[in-house]
Amino acid sequence: MPPQAVKLVICDVDGVLTDGRVLIDASGREAKAFSVADGTGIMHLQRSGIVVGFVSGRLAEATAHRARELGVTIVESGVLEKRPAIEAILDRAGRRAAELCYIGDDLIDIPCLRVAGYPVAVANAPPEVQKFAEYVTRARGGDGAVREVAEVILKAQGRWGAILERYVR
């Protein structure tokens, strides 16, 4: 399915929105590094009417905090079986799987990639994951991959020119 149909983008977190590393300090507090470029891409999607959500196998306050910063209201954390979570999100949002872009990076994401109308894997995903993707980013997870996907979708939908015009006029 082409990116023109996308109305909902769901991102895995660790390995897609981050580089996959988890920083834990001496007191056990967890920290994650998120790409500002990815945040910009998410904002462009949202301003264009595309809903964005995060689904993660890990429970992490850093993910919830980043979602709040970006105005992302669909956040599912601690999800061990992602496909049922994705199907529930689609149902709540009133969207079909053909309208979903799912961005993943690891084996746990394959069931979601198989459901999505526009499945995407990040550049550093293993070959076993990439083979289920319609698009593989040039950027690695945590290094602008989501921003790249946002631009691909918005260009395919004819919305990129208006976004660009806002900055160049």
Z-matrix of the N, CA and C atoms (Angstrom, degrees):
N
C 1 1.450
C 2 1.534 1 108.31
N 3 1.299 2 118.13 1 136.35
C 4 1.472 3 120.66 2 -178.14
C 5 1.529 4 112.03 3 -76.86
N 6 1.339 5 116.48 4 160.31
C 7 1.462 6 120.30 5 -179.47
C 8 1.534 7 113.69 6 -67.02
N 9 1.334 8 117.71 7 -11.14
C 10 1.467 9 120.40 8 179.35
C 11 1.521 10 111.86 9 -61.17
N 12 1.337 11 118.06 10 -28.00
C 13 1.461 12 122.34 11 -175.61
C 14 1.530 13 113.61 12 -85.22
N 15 1.324 14 118.02 13 -7.53
C 16 1.470 15 121.32 14 -172.45
C 17 1.527 16 111.77 15 -67.88
N 18 1.328 17 114.79 16 128.30
C 19 1.461 18 122.29 17 175.19
C 20 1.533 19 111.74 18 -126.76
N 21 1.336 20 115.38 19 -9.13
C 22 1.458 21 121.99 20 -178.15
C 23 1.523 22 108.57 21 -143.51
N 24 1.328 23 117.09 22 127.23
C 25 1.458 24 122.62 23 177.40
C 26 1.520 25 107.92 24 -117.18
N 27 1.323 26 116.49 25 122.13
C 28 1.462 27 122.06 26 176.37
C 29 1.524 28 107.63 27 -114.55
N 30 1.331 29 114.91 28 126.68
C 31 1.464 30 121.53 29 -179.19
C 32 1.525 31 110.30 30 -110.31
N 33 1.318 32 116.14 31 133.49
C 34 1.445 33 120.10 32 162.32
C 35 1.524 34 105.28 33 -63.65
N 36 1.311 35 118.16 34 162.02
C 37 1.462 36 120.38 35 -176.84
C 38 1.525 37 111.09 36 -101.51
N 39 1.337 38 117.37 37 -71.17
C 40 1.456 39 120.72 38 -175.62
C 41 1.524 40 110.25 39 -71.86
N 42 1.325 41 115.34 40 115.82
C 43 1.457 42 120.99 41 -178.06
C 44 1.519 43 112.80 42 101.97
N 45 1.332 44 117.68 43 -13.27
C 46 1.467 45 121.99 44 176.41
C 47 1.527 46 109.50 45 -118.15
N 48 1.325 47 117.25 46 -61.11
C 49 1.460 48 120.68 47 175.94
C 50 1.526 49 111.60 48 -80.91
N 51 1.320 50 116.61 49 -17.65
C 52 1.464 51 122.16 50 174.36
C 53 1.533 52 107.56 51 -126.42
N 54 1.318 53 115.20 52 172.86
C 55 1.470 54 118.61 53 178.48
C 56 1.523 55 112.20 54 -82.03
N 57 1.326 56 116.77 55 5.94
C 58 1.459 57 120.66 56 176.92
C 59 1.511 58 114.20 57 94.22
N 60 1.324 59 116.72 58 -9.20
C 61 1.461 60 118.80 59 177.92
C 62 1.522 61 109.77 60 -85.49
N 63 1.311 62 116.25 61 145.12
C 64 1.457 63 122.26 62 175.53
C 65 1.524 64 107.05 63 -117.63
N 66 1.316 65 116.67 64 122.97
C 67 1.455 66 121.98 65 179.28
C 68 1.526 67 108.12 66 -96.73
N 69 1.329 68 116.95 67 125.90
C 70 1.455 69 121.49 68 -179.94
C 71 1.526 70 107.37 69 -126.54
N 72 1.349 71 115.37 70 122.99
C 73 1.465 72 118.35 71 -178.77
C 74 1.530 73 110.58 72 -83.26
N 75 1.331 74 116.77 73 179.33
C 76 1.464 75 122.53 74 -174.53
C 77 1.527 76 113.02 75 -61.49
N 78 1.336 77 117.01 76 -24.05
C 79 1.462 78 119.20 77 179.41
C 80 1.527 79 112.28 78 -94.24
N 81 1.333 80 115.95 79 4.13
C 82 1.456 81 120.34 80 177.05
C 83 1.511 82 114.95 81 90.67
N 84 1.333 83 118.18 82 2.91
C 85 1.468 84 120.95 83 177.82
C 86 1.520 85 109.76 84 -73.86
N 87 1.309 86 114.85 85 136.65
C 88 1.457 87 121.81 86 -176.85
C 89 1.521 88 110.15 87 -99.02
N 90 1.317 89 115.83 88 142.73
C 91 1.464 90 122.04 89 175.99
C 92 1.520 91 108.28 90 -133.89
N 93 1.324 92 115.28 91 149.21
C 94 1.459 93 121.22 92 177.89
C 95 1.526 94 108.16 93 -132.58
N 96 1.314 95 116.98 94 150.80
C 97 1.461 96 121.57 95 175.50
C 98 1.524 97 108.05 96 -105.47
N 99 1.334 98 115.73 97 119.96
C 100 1.467 99 122.12 98 178.87
C 101 1.515 100 109.25 99 -107.55
N 102 1.321 101 116.63 100 144.22
C 103 1.458 102 122.55 101 179.38
C 104 1.527 103 110.71 102 -77.54
N 105 1.322 104 116.26 103 128.89
C 106 1.458 105 121.05 104 174.46
C 107 1.526 106 109.60 105 -64.01
N 108 1.321 107 117.38 106 -36.16
C 109 1.470 108 120.71 107 178.34
C 110 1.525 109 110.61 108 -60.48
N 111 1.334 110 117.07 109 -41.83
C 112 1.462 111 119.87 110 177.19
C 113 1.521 112 110.61 111 -62.72
N 114 1.326 113 117.15 112 -40.76
C 115 1.461 114 120.93 113 177.17
C 116 1.511 115 111.65 114 -59.42
N 117 1.326 116 116.50 115 -41.28
C 118 1.463 117 120.78 116 177.48
C 119 1.522 118 110.35 117 -63.24
N 120 1.317 119 117.33 118 -43.79
C 121 1.460 120 120.57 119 178.05
C 122 1.518 121 111.69 120 -61.02
N 123 1.322 122 116.88 121 -40.95
C 124 1.463 123 121.08 122 178.09
C 125 1.524 124 110.22 123 -62.88
N 126 1.323 125 117.01 124 -42.67
C 127 1.464 126 120.23 125 178.49
C 128 1.532 127 110.95 126 -62.90
N 129 1.325 128 118.12 127 -40.24
C 130 1.473 129 120.92 128 178.02
C 131 1.529 130 110.01 129 -62.22
N 132 1.321 131 116.88 130 -43.47
C 133 1.469 132 119.94 131 178.19
C 134 1.523 133 110.78 132 -60.07
N 135 1.331 134 116.46 133 -48.97
C 136 1.452 135 120.49 134 -177.59
C 137 1.525 136 112.22 135 -63.16
N 138 1.311 137 117.05 136 -42.10
C 139 1.471 138 120.50 137 178.60
C 140 1.526 139 111.55 138 -65.35
N 141 1.316 140 116.28 139 -20.96
C 142 1.470 141 121.14 140 179.23
C 143 1.529 142 111.32 141 -93.37
N 144 1.322 143 117.34 142 5.90
C 145 1.460 144 121.15 143 176.59
C 146 1.514 145 115.66 144 89.85
N 147 1.325 146 116.72 145 7.93
C 148 1.461 147 120.71 146 178.28
C 149 1.526 148 108.26 147 -94.61
N 150 1.316 149 116.25 148 127.72
C 151 1.462 150 122.03 149 -179.14
C 152 1.521 151 108.72 150 -80.67
N 153 1.328 152 116.00 151 139.54
C 154 1.464 153 122.00 152 -179.94
C 155 1.524 154 108.72 153 -122.75
N 156 1.343 155 115.61 154 140.82
C 157 1.452 156 120.72 155 176.54
C 158 1.512 157 111.30 156 -141.55
N 159 1.335 158 115.42 157 163.44
C 160 1.458 159 122.86 158 178.96
C 161 1.523 160 108.73 159 -119.60
N 162 1.332 161 116.33 160 137.23
C 163 1.466 162 121.96 161 173.16
C 164 1.524 163 106.94 162 -131.16
N 165 1.340 164 115.23 163 127.51
C 166 1.459 165 119.67 164 -175.77
C 167 1.518 166 111.35 165 -137.00
N 168 1.297 167 115.18 166 145.09
C 169 1.454 168 120.42 167 174.45
C 170 1.514 169 111.95 168 -75.79
N 171 1.326 170 117.01 169 -18.74
C 172 1.469 171 121.59 170 -177.72
C 173 1.519 172 111.08 171 -102.38
N 174 1.325 173 115.07 172 143.78
C 175 1.468 174 121.24 173 169.61
C 176 1.517 175 106.90 174 -87.15
N 177 1.328 176 117.35 175 120.92
C 178 1.461 177 119.54 176 -178.90
C 179 1.522 178 109.36 177 -151.45
N 180 1.309 179 115.95 178 125.61
C 181 1.467 180 120.52 179 178.16
C 182 1.528 181 110.56 180 -63.28
N 183 1.325 182 117.39 181 -30.27
C 184 1.470 183 120.01 182 178.82
C 185 1.533 184 110.91 183 -59.84
N 186 1.317 185 117.50 184 -37.64
C 187 1.468 186 121.33 185 178.61
C 188 1.521 187 110.31 186 -66.53
N 189 1.323 188 116.96 187 -45.53
C 190 1.467 189 120.77 188 178.91
C 191 1.523 190 110.47 189 -62.28
N 192 1.322 191 117.06 190 -39.81
C 193 1.465 192 121.35 191 179.31
C 194 1.531 193 110.99 192 -64.30
N 195 1.325 194 116.26 193 -45.29
C 196 1.470 195 119.77 194 179.38
C 197 1.523 196 110.52 195 -63.20
N 198 1.318 197 116.91 196 -40.37
C 199 1.468 198 120.36 197 177.74
C 200 1.531 199 110.56 198 -60.23
N 201 1.318 200 117.34 199 -44.76
C 202 1.477 201 120.75 200 178.69
C 203 1.525 202 110.69 201 -61.19
N 204 1.336 203 116.94 202 -42.56
C 205 1.472 204 120.54 203 178.82
C 206 1.522 205 111.55 204 -56.80
N 207 1.334 206 115.82 205 -38.09
C 208 1.461 207 120.92 206 -175.21
C 209 1.530 208 113.43 207 -93.22
N 210 1.320 209 117.07 208 -3.87
C 211 1.462 210 119.68 209 -177.54
C 212 1.517 211 113.18 210 74.79
N 213 1.319 212 116.59 211 23.12
C 214 1.465 213 121.79 212 177.69
C 215 1.519 214 107.14 213 -84.43
N 216 1.335 215 116.77 214 118.60
C 217 1.465 216 120.65 215 -175.65
C 218 1.525 217 113.44 216 -100.29
N 219 1.320 218 117.30 217 -15.17
C 220 1.464 219 120.43 218 176.63
C 221 1.521 220 107.44 219 -95.08
N 222 1.325 221 115.66 220 105.80
C 223 1.461 222 121.33 221 -179.83
C 224 1.521 223 107.80 222 -138.13
N 225 1.316 224 116.07 223 115.64
C 226 1.464 225 122.55 224 177.13
C 227 1.523 226 106.92 225 -118.09
N 228 1.327 227 116.40 226 115.73
C 229 1.466 228 121.34 227 -179.27
C 230 1.521 229 110.23 228 -119.24
N 231 1.321 230 115.40 229 155.21
C 232 1.456 231 120.63 230 -179.15
C 233 1.520 232 111.87 231 71.70
N 234 1.319 233 115.76 232 29.69
C 235 1.467 234 121.94 233 -176.31
C 236 1.523 235 109.28 234 -93.65
N 237 1.317 236 116.81 235 112.46
C 238 1.460 237 120.46 236 -179.31
C 239 1.526 238 112.02 237 -86.97
N 240 1.315 239 117.37 238 -30.10
C 241 1.470 240 122.75 239 175.74
C 242 1.523 241 107.02 240 -116.64
N 243 1.312 242 116.32 241 99.65
C 244 1.463 243 120.48 242 -171.08
C 245 1.532 244 113.79 243 -75.06
N 246 1.312 245 118.35 244 -32.80
C 247 1.465 246 119.25 245 -176.44
C 248 1.533 247 112.62 246 -58.09
N 249 1.341 248 120.43 247 -48.77
C 250 1.465 249 119.07 248 177.09
C 251 1.533 250 112.36 249 -59.37
N 252 1.328 251 116.97 250 -35.70
C 253 1.469 252 120.37 251 177.70
C 254 1.522 253 110.56 252 -64.85
N 255 1.323 254 116.55 253 -42.05
C 256 1.472 255 121.32 254 178.57
C 257 1.529 256 110.20 255 -64.07
N 258 1.316 257 116.53 256 -43.90
C 259 1.469 258 120.10 257 -179.98
C 260 1.528 259 110.84 258 -63.51
N 261 1.334 260 117.75 259 -37.58
C 262 1.465 261 121.21 260 177.27
C 263 1.527 262 110.96 261 -67.16
N 264 1.321 263 116.92 262 -39.47
C 265 1.470 264 120.93 263 177.41
C 266 1.531 265 109.90 264 -62.57
N 267 1.322 266 116.40 265 -46.23
C 268 1.465 267 120.34 266 177.94
C 269 1.524 268 110.46 267 -57.03
N 270 1.315 269 116.16 268 -44.77
C 271 1.464 270 121.11 269 -179.06
C 272 1.532 271 110.83 270 -62.46
N 273 1.329 272 117.02 271 -48.79
C 274 1.478 273 120.98 272 -179.81
C 275 1.525 274 111.71 273 -62.46
N 276 1.332 275 116.10 274 -36.26
C 277 1.465 276 120.57 275 -178.41
C 278 1.528 277 112.28 276 -81.86
N 279 1.322 278 117.25 277 -9.17
C 280 1.458 279 120.20 278 -178.05
C 281 1.520 280 112.51 279 68.16
N 282 1.307 281 116.08 280 33.99
C 283 1.472 282 122.22 281 -178.13
C 284 1.519 283 110.94 282 -115.56
N 285 1.323 284 114.51 283 154.61
C 286 1.462 285 121.51 284 176.03
C 287 1.523 286 108.86 285 -93.91
N 288 1.312 287 116.13 286 157.05
C 289 1.468 288 120.94 287 178.46
C 290 1.531 289 110.93 288 -58.84
N 291 1.334 290 117.17 289 -31.28
C 292 1.465 291 120.85 290 179.51
C 293 1.532 292 112.10 291 -63.94
N 294 1.335 293 117.18 292 -19.17
C 295 1.465 294 121.63 293 -179.59
C 296 1.527 295 112.49 294 -95.12
N 297 1.337 296 116.49 295 2.11
C 298 1.455 297 122.07 296 -176.58
C 299 1.517 298 112.79 297 -97.18
N 300 1.320 299 115.18 298 131.16
C 301 1.463 300 122.17 299 164.93
C 302 1.515 301 105.56 300 -105.83
N 303 1.321 302 116.55 301 121.20
C 304 1.458 303 121.18 302 175.55
C 305 1.522 304 107.39 303 -112.11
N 306 1.344 305 116.41 304 131.67
C 307 1.458 306 121.74 305 179.72
C 308 1.522 307 108.19 306 -113.50
N 309 1.332 308 117.03 307 118.59
C 310 1.452 309 121.52 308 -177.55
C 311 1.512 310 112.83 309 -134.42
N 312 1.342 311 114.05 310 174.06
C 313 1.465 312 118.57 311 -177.28
C 314 1.518 313 114.86 312 -140.52
N 315 1.356 314 117.93 313 -7.26
C 316 1.464 315 116.53 314 -174.01
C 317 1.526 316 110.55 315 -144.46
N 318 1.313 317 115.31 316 177.51
C 319 1.465 318 121.36 317 -174.09
C 320 1.525 319 112.92 318 -55.94
N 321 1.332 320 117.68 319 -37.66
C 322 1.459 321 121.49 320 179.81
C 323 1.532 322 112.26 321 -60.24
N 324 1.337 323 116.57 322 -20.15
C 325 1.467 324 122.31 323 -178.10
C 326 1.526 325 113.50 324 -87.90
N 327 1.309 326 118.07 325 -13.85
C 328 1.471 327 120.56 326 -176.35
C 329 1.523 328 112.64 327 -56.36
N 330 1.327 329 121.38 328 -46.03
C 331 1.469 330 119.07 329 178.74
C 332 1.534 331 112.91 330 -57.96
N 333 1.318 332 117.07 331 -35.12
C 334 1.469 333 120.94 332 178.34
C 335 1.527 334 111.15 333 -72.35
N 336 1.313 335 116.42 334 -40.22
C 337 1.466 336 120.19 335 176.96
C 338 1.528 337 110.05 336 -60.81
N 339 1.319 338 116.79 337 -36.59
C 340 1.470 339 121.13 338 -178.93
C 341 1.527 340 111.86 339 -70.34
N 342 1.330 341 117.58 340 -25.62
C 343 1.463 342 122.15 341 179.30
C 344 1.529 343 111.54 342 -83.14
N 345 1.328 344 116.49 343 -37.59
C 346 1.459 345 122.13 344 -170.47
C 347 1.527 346 112.83 345 -66.77
N 348 1.321 347 114.80 346 141.80
C 349 1.458 348 120.83 347 174.37
C 350 1.514 349 111.86 348 -67.79
N 351 1.332 350 116.61 349 -32.22
C 352 1.462 351 121.74 350 177.83
C 353 1.534 352 108.22 351 -129.77
N 354 1.345 353 116.98 352 85.98
C 355 1.467 354 121.37 353 -178.83
C 356 1.526 355 111.78 354 -82.81
N 357 1.328 356 115.85 355 133.94
C 358 1.462 357 121.76 356 -177.20
C 359 1.527 358 109.37 357 -129.52
N 360 1.324 359 115.93 358 137.72
C 361 1.465 360 122.71 359 172.35
C 362 1.524 361 108.37 360 -118.08
N 363 1.320 362 116.01 361 146.70
C 364 1.462 363 119.77 362 177.04
C 365 1.527 364 109.69 363 -79.37
N 366 1.316 365 115.17 364 161.04
C 367 1.466 366 121.81 365 -173.29
C 368 1.521 367 113.59 366 -55.89
N 369 1.326 368 117.56 367 -35.14
C 370 1.460 369 120.37 368 -176.46
C 371 1.525 370 112.90 369 -94.38
N 372 1.318 371 117.56 370 13.04
C 373 1.470 372 120.27 371 173.79
C 374 1.526 373 108.64 372 -70.20
N 375 1.321 374 118.16 373 148.54
C 376 1.462 375 120.13 374 178.07
C 377 1.535 376 111.54 375 -63.91
N 378 1.319 377 117.16 376 155.03
C 379 1.467 378 120.95 377 179.79
C 380 1.529 379 112.81 378 -54.54
N 381 1.330 380 116.70 379 -33.38
C 382 1.470 381 120.25 380 -179.79
C 383 1.526 382 111.27 381 -63.91
N 384 1.323 383 117.07 382 -26.91
C 385 1.469 384 122.18 383 177.89
C 386 1.529 385 109.61 384 -87.26
N 387 1.313 386 116.59 385 -43.63
C 388 1.457 387 120.93 386 -177.47
C 389 1.525 388 112.41 387 -59.05
N 390 1.325 389 117.51 388 -30.73
C 391 1.466 390 119.17 389 -177.76
C 392 1.527 391 112.50 390 -67.24
N 393 1.332 392 118.18 391 -16.12
C 394 1.458 393 122.05 392 177.84
C 395 1.531 394 112.37 393 -94.84
N 396 1.319 395 116.64 394 1.15
C 397 1.462 396 121.27 395 -177.38
C 398 1.523 397 111.36 396 -98.16
N 399 1.302 398 115.13 397 141.72
C 400 1.462 399 120.31 398 171.88
C 401 1.526 400 109.66 399 -80.81
N 402 1.317 401 115.81 400 -27.33
C 403 1.462 402 121.30 401 179.73
C 404 1.525 403 108.16 402 -136.06
N 405 1.330 404 116.73 403 134.67
C 406 1.463 405 122.66 404 173.96
C 407 1.524 406 106.40 405 -116.67
N 408 1.322 407 115.83 406 124.72
C 409 1.460 408 119.87 407 -176.59
C 410 1.526 409 111.64 408 -67.59
N 411 1.308 410 115.00 409 157.30
C 412 1.463 411 120.98 410 171.21
C 413 1.531 412 109.08 411 -79.85
N 414 1.341 413 115.83 412 -33.97
C 415 1.466 414 121.66 413 -179.23
C 416 1.526 415 110.50 414 -80.92
N 417 1.309 416 114.65 415 148.24
C 418 1.460 417 121.08 416 175.90
C 419 1.527 418 109.00 417 -79.05
N 420 1.321 419 116.14 418 159.76
C 421 1.453 420 120.60 419 175.01
C 422 1.519 421 111.01 420 -57.78
N 423 1.341 422 116.53 421 137.86
C 424 1.453 423 121.55 422 -178.84
C 425 1.507 424 114.05 423 79.52
N 426 1.321 425 117.29 424 1.66
C 427 1.470 426 121.65 425 -176.09
C 428 1.523 427 111.30 426 -130.54
N 429 1.344 428 116.73 427 39.71
C 430 1.459 429 120.58 428 175.94
C 431 1.518 430 115.22 429 96.11
N 432 1.311 431 118.53 430 9.18
C 433 1.470 432 120.48 431 -179.44
C 434 1.527 433 112.01 432 -63.60
N 435 1.330 434 117.12 433 -41.15
C 436 1.461 435 120.32 434 -179.96
C 437 1.527 436 109.97 435 -68.46
N 438 1.306 437 117.73 436 -38.47
C 439 1.475 438 121.99 437 175.86
C 440 1.523 439 109.88 438 -59.75
N 441 1.320 440 116.69 439 -42.23
C 442 1.466 441 121.90 440 178.14
C 443 1.523 442 110.78 441 -61.16
N 444 1.317 443 117.09 442 -45.94
C 445 1.467 444 121.29 443 -179.89
C 446 1.522 445 110.32 444 -64.47
N 447 1.327 446 117.07 445 -40.28
C 448 1.467 447 120.42 446 178.17
C 449 1.526 448 110.31 447 -57.51
N 450 1.316 449 116.67 448 -44.87
C 451 1.465 450 120.47 449 -179.82
C 452 1.526 451 111.27 450 -65.42
N 453 1.316 452 118.20 451 -41.56
C 454 1.467 453 121.51 452 178.16
C 455 1.526 454 109.92 453 -59.25
N 456 1.328 455 116.77 454 -46.77
C 457 1.467 456 121.00 455 -178.93
C 458 1.520 457 110.81 456 -64.78
N 459 1.325 458 116.59 457 -48.26
C 460 1.464 459 120.15 458 -176.01
C 461 1.521 460 112.19 459 -67.84
N 462 1.311 461 117.81 460 -34.01
C 463 1.476 462 119.88 461 174.37
C 464 1.521 463 110.10 462 -66.55
N 465 1.327 464 117.41 463 -44.25
C 466 1.468 465 121.49 464 -179.43
C 467 1.527 466 111.11 465 -62.33
N 468 1.333 467 116.63 466 -31.03
C 469 1.455 468 120.92 467 -179.28
C 470 1.528 469 113.09 468 -90.43
N 471 1.336 470 116.34 469 3.07
C 472 1.462 471 120.51 470 178.57
C 473 1.515 472 113.93 471 72.58
N 474 1.324 473 117.99 472 21.59
C 475 1.468 474 121.88 473 -177.31
C 476 1.531 475 113.55 474 -103.59
N 477 1.315 476 116.63 475 -11.04
C 478 1.462 477 120.10 476 -174.10
C 479 1.527 478 111.67 477 -67.51
N 480 1.311 479 117.60 478 -37.11
C 481 1.468 480 120.86 479 -178.91
C 482 1.516 481 112.13 480 -58.30
N 483 1.322 482 118.00 481 -42.25
C 484 1.462 483 121.71 482 179.34
C 485 1.530 484 110.97 483 -65.88
N 486 1.325 485 116.33 484 -37.61
C 487 1.471 486 119.76 485 178.09
C 488 1.525 487 109.32 486 -66.40
N 489 1.311 488 116.82 487 -47.23
C 490 1.456 489 121.46 488 -179.96
C 491 1.527 490 110.77 489 -61.84
N 492 1.321 491 116.96 490 -42.05
C 493 1.476 492 121.90 491 -179.29
C 494 1.528 493 111.34 492 -58.59
N 495 1.312 494 115.53 493 -35.49
C 496 1.471 495 119.85 494 179.80
C 497 1.526 496 111.50 495 -58.55
N 498 1.319 497 117.04 496 -30.36
C 499 1.456 498 121.27 497 -176.52
C 500 1.529 499 113.81 498 -97.66
N 501 1.322 500 118.06 499 -23.73
C 502 1.469 501 118.99 500 -174.88
C 503 1.526 502 113.70 501 -99.59
N 504 1.309 503 117.83 502 -12.56
C 505 1.473 504 117.48 503 -179.69
C 506 1.499 505 112.13 504 -79.40
